[in-house]
């Protein structure tokens, strides 16, 4: 599994208008873990990064891997009601 970068984490939160405390709560992490990861203050565990990534993905963020144009982030296109279920 390729983990997200600090910039992708910040971008994903921005797309959702989600605060760092909200992400920390949803991901089950301490606020300092989210802040330190996004600001590159210290290396956080792969488990912590995975939890942040999964929380953002569940909220609708899609992370785009490096493909020559750089890694990115976007919101998933909603599934039309008639295609659900």
N, CA, C and O atoms as a Tinker XYZ file with bonds, in Angstrom:
   340  protein
     1  N      0.850000   -1.190000    0.000000    73     2
     2  CA     0.000000    0.000000    0.000000    64     1     3
     3  C      0.886000    1.242000    0.000000    63     2     4     5
     4  O      1.809000    1.360000    0.806000    81     3
     5  N      0.599000    2.146000   -0.897000    73     3     6
     6  CA     1.318000    3.419000   -0.968000    64     5     7
     7  C      0.599000    4.417000   -0.070000    63     6     8     9
     8  O     -0.601000    4.651000   -0.207000    81     7
     9  N      1.352000    4.993000    0.842000    73     7    10
    10  CA     0.751000    5.924000    1.785000    64     9    11
    11  C      0.724000    7.341000    1.231000    63    10    12    13
    12  O      1.508000    7.701000    0.353000    81    11
    13  N     -0.191000    8.126000    1.761000    73    11    14
    14  CA    -0.340000    9.517000    1.342000    64    13    15
    15  C      0.797000   10.365000    1.899000    63    14    16    17
    16  O      1.447000   10.008000    2.881000    81    15
    17  N      1.009000   11.487000    1.246000    73    15    18
    18  CA     2.012000   12.452000    1.698000    64    17    19
    19  C      1.342000   13.468000    2.627000    63    18    20    21
    20  O      0.115000   13.565000    2.654000    81    19
    21  N      2.130000   14.216000    3.378000    73    19    22
    22  CA     1.550000   15.281000    4.196000    64    21    23
    23  C      0.736000   16.274000    3.360000    63    22    24    25
    24  O     -0.321000   16.728000    3.799000    81    23
    25  N      1.218000   16.612000    2.166000    73    23    26
    26  CA     0.490000   17.552000    1.303000    64    25    27
    27  C     -0.851000   16.971000    0.863000    63    26    28    29
    28  O     -1.846000   17.693000    0.799000    81    27
    29  N     -0.885000   15.678000    0.561000    73    27    30
    30  CA    -2.148000   15.053000    0.172000    64    29    31
    31  C     -3.124000   15.038000    1.346000    63    30    32    33
    32  O     -4.329000   15.207000    1.157000    81    31
    33  N     -2.613000   14.841000    2.534000    73    31    34
    34  CA    -3.463000   14.856000    3.723000    64    33    35
    35  C     -4.084000   16.242000    3.903000    63    34    36    37
    36  O     -5.289000   16.360000    4.127000    81    35
    37  N     -3.270000   17.278000    3.805000    73    35    38
    38  CA    -3.785000   18.649000    3.929000    64    37    39
    39  C     -4.805000   18.940000    2.832000    63    38    40    41
    40  O     -5.853000   19.532000    3.088000    81    39
    41  N     -4.488000   18.518000    1.610000    73    39    42
    42  CA    -5.391000   18.749000    0.485000    64    41    43
    43  C     -6.716000   18.031000    0.653000    63    42    44    45
    44  O     -7.775000   18.589000    0.363000    81    43
    45  N     -6.657000   16.799000    1.120000    73    43    46
    46  CA    -7.881000   16.040000    1.346000    64    45    47
    47  C     -8.769000   16.691000    2.393000    63    46    48    49
    48  O     -9.986000   16.776000    2.223000    81    47
    49  N     -8.160000   17.144000    3.465000    73    47    50
    50  CA    -8.933000   17.841000    4.500000    64    49    51
    51  C     -9.551000   19.113000    3.953000    63    50    52    53
    52  O    -10.700000   19.434000    4.255000    81    51
    53  N     -8.780000   19.839000    3.143000    73    51    54
    54  CA    -9.273000   21.100000    2.578000    64    53    55
    55  C    -10.491000   20.859000    1.689000    63    54    56    57
    56  O    -11.456000   21.622000    1.737000    81    55
    57  N    -10.449000   19.808000    0.883000    73    55    58
    58  CA   -11.591000   19.504000    0.012000    64    57    59
    59  C    -12.856000   19.210000    0.814000    63    58    60    61
    60  O    -13.967000   19.499000    0.369000    81    59
    61  N    -12.676000   18.639000    1.989000    73    59    62
    62  CA   -13.812000   18.283000    2.843000    64    61    63
    63  C    -14.164000   19.376000    3.843000    63    62    64    65
    64  O    -15.153000   19.263000    4.568000    81    63
    65  N    -13.356000   20.435000    3.883000    73    63    66
    66  CA   -13.506000   21.484000    4.896000    64    65    67
    67  C    -13.445000   20.861000    6.292000    63    66    68    69
    68  O    -14.236000   21.193000    7.175000    81    67
    69  N    -12.487000   19.951000    6.466000    73    67    70
    70  CA   -12.307000   19.209000    7.711000    64    69    71
    71  C    -11.114000   19.793000    8.467000    63    70    72    73
    72  O    -10.071000   20.068000    7.872000    81    71
    73  N    -11.268000   19.980000    9.757000    73    71    74
    74  CA   -10.180000   20.499000   10.578000    64    73    75
    75  C     -9.244000   19.370000   11.012000    63    74    76    77
    76  O     -9.587000   18.191000   10.924000    81    75
    77  N     -8.072000   19.750000   11.476000    73    75    78
    78  CA    -7.147000   18.751000   12.012000    64    77    79
    79  C     -7.750000   18.023000   13.217000    63    78    80    81
    80  O     -7.620000   16.801000   13.304000    81    79
    81  N     -8.407000   18.728000   14.154000    73    79    82
    82  CA    -9.035000   18.012000   15.264000    64    81    83
    83  C    -10.120000   17.029000   14.799000    63    82    84    85
    84  O    -10.268000   15.952000   15.375000    81    83
    85  N    -10.871000   17.398000   13.766000    73    83    86
    86  CA   -11.885000   16.481000   13.250000    64    85    87
    87  C    -11.244000   15.224000   12.672000    63    86    88    89
    88  O    -11.706000   14.114000   12.936000    81    87
    89  N    -10.182000   15.392000   11.886000    73    87    90
    90  CA    -9.503000   14.228000   11.318000    64    89    91
    91  C     -8.929000   13.351000   12.424000    63    90    92    93
    92  O     -9.054000   12.127000   12.378000    81    91
    93  N     -8.307000   13.968000   13.405000    73    91    94
    94  CA    -7.739000   13.198000   14.515000    64    93    95
    95  C     -8.816000   12.369000   15.203000    63    94    96    97
    96  O     -8.598000   11.196000   15.506000    81    95
    97  N     -9.964000   12.963000   15.449000    73    95    98
    98  CA   -11.060000   12.266000   16.111000    64    97    99
    99  C    -11.589000   11.112000   15.264000    63    98   100   101
   100  O    -11.767000   10.002000   15.766000    81    99
   101  N    -11.838000   11.370000   13.996000    73    99   102
   102  CA   -12.374000   10.342000   13.098000    64   101   103
   103  C    -11.385000    9.190000   12.934000    63   102   104   105
   104  O    -11.784000    8.026000   12.886000    81   103
   105  N    -10.098000    9.515000   12.849000    73   103   106
   106  CA    -9.067000    8.497000   12.638000    64   105   107
   107  C     -8.650000    7.801000   13.937000    63   106   108   109
   108  O     -7.916000    6.814000   13.905000    81   107
   109  N     -9.118000    8.313000   15.071000    73   107   110
   110  CA    -8.754000    7.719000   16.353000    64   109   111
   111  C     -7.305000    7.986000   16.734000    63   110   112   113
   112  O     -6.630000    7.130000   17.307000    81   111
   113  N     -6.840000    9.180000   16.408000    73   111   114
   114  CA    -5.456000    9.565000   16.672000    64   113   115
   115  C     -5.411000   10.824000   17.521000    63   114   116   117
   116  O     -6.403000   11.543000   17.642000    81   115
   117  N     -4.265000   11.079000   18.100000    73   115   118
   118  CA    -4.070000   12.325000   18.820000    64   117   119
   119  C     -3.898000   13.477000   17.845000    63   118   120   121
   120  O     -3.385000   13.297000   16.741000    81   119
   121  N     -4.326000   14.648000   18.256000    73   119   122
   122  CA    -4.195000   15.831000   17.407000    64   121   123
   123  C     -2.735000   16.082000   17.029000    63   122   124   125
   124  O     -2.449000   16.457000   15.892000    81   123
   125  N     -1.821000   15.881000   17.961000    73   123   126
   126  CA    -0.406000   16.137000   17.671000    64   125   127
   127  C      0.113000   15.232000   16.555000    63   126   128   129
   128  O      1.012000   15.629000   15.814000    81   127
   129  N     -0.431000   14.036000   16.424000    73   127   130
   130  CA    -0.005000   13.131000   15.354000    64   129   131
   131  C     -0.366000   13.711000   13.997000    63   130   132   133
   132  O      0.456000   13.713000   13.081000    81   131
   133  N     -1.595000   14.205000   13.861000    73   131   134
   134  CA    -2.040000   14.798000   12.597000    64   133   135
   135  C     -1.230000   16.056000   12.291000    63   134   136   137
   136  O     -0.733000   16.226000   11.178000    81   135
   137  N     -1.101000   16.926000   13.273000    73   135   138
   138  CA    -0.367000   18.184000   13.085000    64   137   139
   139  C      1.089000   17.908000   12.712000    63   138   140   141
   140  O      1.614000   18.499000   11.768000    81   139
   141  N      1.728000   17.022000   13.443000    73   139   142
   142  CA     3.139000   16.727000   13.180000    64   141   143
   143  C      3.333000   16.092000   11.807000    63   142   144   145
   144  O      4.310000   16.397000   11.123000    81   143
   145  N      2.426000   15.221000   11.396000    73   143   146
   146  CA     2.531000   14.605000   10.072000    64   145   147
   147  C      2.400000   15.661000    8.983000    63   146   148   149
   148  O      3.229000   15.729000    8.075000    81   147
   149  N      1.362000   16.481000    9.073000    73   147   150
   150  CA     1.117000   17.480000    8.030000    64   149   151
   151  C      2.220000   18.529000    7.958000    63   150   152   153
   152  O      2.511000   19.042000    6.877000    81   151
   153  N      2.828000   18.851000    9.071000    73   151   154
   154  CA     3.895000   19.863000    9.096000    64   153   155
   155  C      5.288000   19.249000    8.956000    63   154   156   157
   156  O      6.294000   19.958000    8.990000    81   155
   157  N      5.337000   17.946000    8.801000    73   155   158
   158  CA     6.603000   17.200000    8.653000    64   157   159
   159  C      7.530000   17.446000    9.839000    63   158   160   161
   160  O      8.747000   17.533000    9.677000    81   159
   161  N      6.951000   17.555000   11.020000    73   159   162
   162  CA     7.750000   17.794000   12.229000    64   161   163
   163  C      8.476000   16.531000   12.672000    63   162   164   165
   164  O      9.598000   16.583000   13.176000    81   163
   165  N      7.814000   15.401000   12.473000    73   163   166
   166  CA     8.404000   14.122000   12.871000    64   165   167
   167  C      7.781000   13.031000   12.016000    63   166   168   169
   168  O      6.732000   13.219000   11.400000    81   167
   169  N      8.442000   11.902000   11.994000    73   167   170
   170  CA     7.904000   10.754000   11.276000    64   169   171
   171  C      6.852000   10.098000   12.160000    63   170   172   173
   172  O      7.110000    9.813000   13.330000    81   171
   173  N      5.682000    9.863000   11.612000    73   171   174
   174  CA     4.634000    9.159000   12.359000    64   173   175
   175  C      4.564000    7.733000   11.832000    63   174   176   177
   176  O      5.062000    7.445000   10.744000    81   175
   177  N      3.955000    6.854000   12.590000    73   175   178
   178  CA     3.902000    5.442000   12.213000    64   177   179
   179  C      3.083000    5.229000   10.944000    63   178   180   181
   180  O      2.196000    6.018000   10.618000    81   179
   181  N      3.398000    4.150000   10.239000    73   179   182
   182  CA     2.623000    3.793000    9.049000    64   181   183
   183  C      1.167000    3.553000    9.419000    63   182   184   185
   184  O      0.265000    3.874000    8.647000    81   183
   185  N      0.941000    2.995000   10.590000    73   183   186
   186  CA    -0.421000    2.741000   11.064000    64   185   187
   187  C     -1.198000    4.055000   11.196000    63   186   188   189
   188  O     -2.367000    4.125000   10.815000    81   187
   189  N     -0.561000    5.084000   11.729000    73   187   190
   190  CA    -1.219000    6.384000   11.881000    64   189   191
   191  C     -1.543000    6.987000   10.516000    63   190   192   193
   192  O     -2.632000    7.526000   10.319000    81   191
   193  N     -0.607000    6.899000    9.578000    73   191   194
   194  CA    -0.850000    7.432000    8.231000    64   193   195
   195  C     -1.986000    6.661000    7.569000    63   194   196   197
   196  O     -2.840000    7.249000    6.905000    81   195
   197  N     -1.993000    5.344000    7.750000    73   195   198
   198  CA    -3.065000    4.519000    7.180000    64   197   199
   199  C     -4.427000    4.939000    7.741000    63   198   200   201
   200  O     -5.404000    5.021000    6.996000    81   199
   201  N     -4.495000    5.202000    9.036000    73   199   202
   202  CA    -5.757000    5.615000    9.661000    64   201   203
   203  C     -6.231000    6.957000    9.113000    63   202   204   205
   204  O     -7.423000    7.134000    8.862000    81   203
   205  N     -5.312000    7.902000    8.926000    73   203   206
   206  CA    -5.692000    9.196000    8.351000    64   205   207
   207  C     -6.186000    9.014000    6.918000    63   206   208   209
   208  O     -7.205000    9.582000    6.525000    81   207
   209  N     -5.457000    8.220000    6.151000    73   207   210
   210  CA    -5.828000    7.980000    4.758000    64   209   211
   211  C     -7.203000    7.324000    4.669000    63   210   212   213
   212  O     -8.040000    7.753000    3.875000    81   211
   213  N     -7.442000    6.300000    5.467000    73   211   214
   214  CA    -8.732000    5.610000    5.435000    64   213   215
   215  C     -9.875000    6.532000    5.855000    63   214   216   217
   216  O    -10.957000    6.479000    5.271000    81   215
   217  N     -9.646000    7.367000    6.854000    73   215   218
   218  CA   -10.690000    8.296000    7.301000    64   217   219
   219  C    -11.057000    9.271000    6.188000    63   218   220   221
   220  O    -12.237000    9.544000    5.964000    81   219
   221  N    -10.058000    9.792000    5.495000    73   219   222
   222  CA   -10.321000   10.733000    4.405000    64   221   223
   223  C    -10.987000   10.032000    3.223000    63   222   224   225
   224  O    -11.883000   10.595000    2.593000    81   223
   225  N    -10.560000    8.818000    2.922000    73   223   226
   226  CA   -11.177000    8.067000    1.821000    64   225   227
   227  C    -12.641000    7.751000    2.120000    63   226   228   229
   228  O    -13.491000    7.855000    1.235000    81   227
   229  N    -12.937000    7.370000    3.352000    73   227   230
   230  CA   -14.329000    7.082000    3.730000    64   229   231
   231  C    -15.201000    8.327000    3.624000    63   230   232   233
   232  O    -16.408000    8.226000    3.403000    81   231
   233  N    -14.596000    9.494000    3.781000    73   231   234
   234  CA   -15.334000   10.759000    3.691000    64   233   235
   235  C    -15.487000   11.236000    2.246000    63   234   236   237
   236  O    -16.154000   12.240000    1.994000    81   235
   237  N    -14.872000   10.520000    1.292000    73   235   238
   238  CA   -15.068000   10.859000   -0.113000    64   237   239
   239  C    -13.852000   11.343000   -0.872000    63   238   240   241
   240  O    -13.966000   11.740000   -2.032000    81   239
   241  N    -12.690000   11.319000   -0.240000    73   239   242
   242  CA   -11.472000   11.768000   -0.908000    64   241   243
   243  C    -10.854000   10.606000   -1.685000    63   242   244   245
   244  O    -10.842000    9.466000   -1.220000    81   243
   245  N    -10.351000   10.913000   -2.851000    73   243   246
   246  CA    -9.624000    9.929000   -3.653000    64   245   247
   247  C     -8.200000   10.441000   -3.825000    63   246   248   249
   248  O     -7.984000   11.573000   -4.260000    81   247
   249  N     -7.238000    9.603000   -3.481000    73   247   250
   250  CA    -5.834000    9.972000   -3.610000    64   249   251
   251  C     -5.308000    9.453000   -4.936000    63   250   252   253
   252  O     -5.505000    8.289000   -5.287000    81   251
   253  N     -4.639000   10.330000   -5.665000    73   251   254
   254  CA    -4.126000   10.018000   -6.991000    64   253   255
   255  C     -2.626000    9.763000   -6.860000    63   254   256   257
   256  O     -1.891000   10.621000   -6.371000    81   255
   257  N     -2.167000    8.577000   -7.300000    73   255   258
   258  CA    -0.746000    8.267000   -7.170000    64   257   259
   259  C      0.122000    9.073000   -8.126000    63   258   260   261
   260  O     -0.359000    9.649000   -9.101000    81   259
   261  N      1.395000    9.094000   -7.821000    73   259   262
   262  CA     2.393000    9.716000   -8.694000    64   261   263
   263  C      2.332000    9.007000  -10.043000    63   262   264   265
   264  O      2.433000    7.782000  -10.111000    81   263
   265  N      2.167000    9.772000  -11.105000    73   263   266
   266  CA     2.094000    9.173000  -12.446000    64   265   267
   267  C      2.832000   10.035000  -13.463000    63   266   268   269
   268  O      2.453000   10.097000  -14.633000    81   267
   269  N      3.859000   10.681000  -13.015000    73   267   270
   270  CA     4.598000   11.568000  -13.899000    64   269   271
   271  C      4.192000   13.019000  -13.734000    63   270   272   273
   272  O      4.972000   13.924000  -14.030000    81   271
   273  N      2.969000   13.244000  -13.262000    73   271   274
   274  CA     2.486000   14.600000  -13.055000    64   273   275
   275  C      2.447000   14.981000  -11.593000    63   274   276   277
   276  O      2.030000   16.087000  -11.248000    81   275
   277  N      2.877000   14.079000  -10.732000    73   275   278
   278  CA     2.864000   14.332000   -9.300000    64   277   279
   279  C      1.632000   13.745000   -8.639000    63   278   280   281
   280  O      0.596000   13.594000   -9.287000    81   279
   281  N      1.728000   13.411000   -7.360000    73   279   282
   282  CA     0.581000   12.873000   -6.642000    64   281   283
   283  C     -0.482000   13.949000   -6.465000    63   282   284   285
   284  O     -0.183000   15.143000   -6.479000    81   283
   285  N     -1.718000   13.512000   -6.298000    73   283   286
   286  CA    -2.796000   14.480000   -6.157000    64   285   287
   287  C     -3.910000   13.979000   -5.265000    63   286   288   289
   288  O     -3.808000   12.926000   -4.636000    81   287
   289  N     -4.972000   14.755000   -5.226000    73   287   290
   290  CA    -6.124000   14.445000   -4.397000    64   289   291
   291  C     -7.353000   15.064000   -5.045000    63   290   292   293
   292  O     -7.282000   16.157000   -5.605000    81   291
   293  N     -8.474000   14.368000   -4.968000    73   291   294
   294  CA    -9.738000   14.889000   -5.491000    64   293   295
   295  C    -10.886000   14.224000   -4.743000    63   294   296   297
   296  O    -10.698000   13.241000   -4.027000    81   295
   297  N    -12.076000   14.783000   -4.927000    73   295   298
   298  CA   -13.267000   14.166000   -4.357000    64   297   299
   299  C    -13.797000   13.138000   -5.337000    63   298   300   301
   300  O    -13.795000   13.358000   -6.548000    81   299
   301  N    -14.252000   12.011000   -4.803000    73   299   302
   302  CA   -14.879000   10.999000   -5.647000    64   301   303
   303  C    -16.172000   11.545000   -6.209000    63   302   304   305
   304  O    -16.880000   12.306000   -5.548000    81   303
   305  N    -16.470000   11.158000   -7.414000    73   303   306
   306  CA   -17.731000   11.536000   -8.033000    64   305   307
   307  C    -18.830000   10.732000   -7.346000    63   306   308   309
   308  O    -18.722000    9.509000   -7.249000    81   307
   309  N    -19.881000   11.387000   -6.868000    73   307   310
   310  CA   -20.961000   10.653000   -6.204000    64   309   311
   311  C    -21.604000    9.643000   -7.149000    63   310   312   313
   312  O    -21.715000    9.883000   -8.351000    81   311
   313  N    -22.024000    8.513000   -6.590000    73   311   314
   314  CA   -22.720000    7.498000   -7.369000    64   313   315
   315  C    -24.167000    7.941000   -7.529000    63   314   316   317
   316  O    -24.836000    8.227000   -6.536000    81   315
   317  N    -24.663000    8.003000   -8.773000    73   315   318
   318  CA   -26.065000    8.384000   -8.971000    64   317   319
   319  C    -26.994000    7.450000   -8.198000    63   318   320   321
   320  O    -26.721000    6.256000   -8.080000    81   319
   321  N    -28.075000    7.988000   -7.679000    73   319   322
   322  CA   -29.008000    7.217000   -6.853000    64   321   323
   323  C    -29.463000    5.925000   -7.521000    63   322   324   325
   324  O    -29.566000    4.896000   -6.854000    81   323
   325  N    -29.737000    5.957000   -8.824000    73   323   326
   326  CA   -30.244000    4.765000   -9.502000    64   325   327
   327  C    -29.194000    3.660000   -9.611000    63   326   328   329
   328  O    -29.547000    2.508000   -9.863000    81   327
   329  N    -27.922000    3.982000   -9.427000    73   327   330
   330  CA   -26.862000    2.979000   -9.507000    64   329   331
   331  C    -26.494000    2.422000   -8.145000    63   330   332   333
   332  O    -25.766000    1.432000   -8.066000    81   331
   333  N    -26.975000    3.027000   -7.073000    73   331   334
   334  CA   -26.663000    2.549000   -5.727000    64   333   335
   335  C    -27.445000    1.273000   -5.444000    63   334   336   337
   336  O    -28.557000    1.070000   -5.930000    81   335
   337  N    -26.806000    0.410000   -4.624000    73   335   338
   338  CA   -27.467000   -0.777000   -4.119000    64   337   339
   339  C    -27.694000   -1.774000   -5.152000    63   338   340
   340  O    -28.248000   -2.838000   -4.873000    81   339
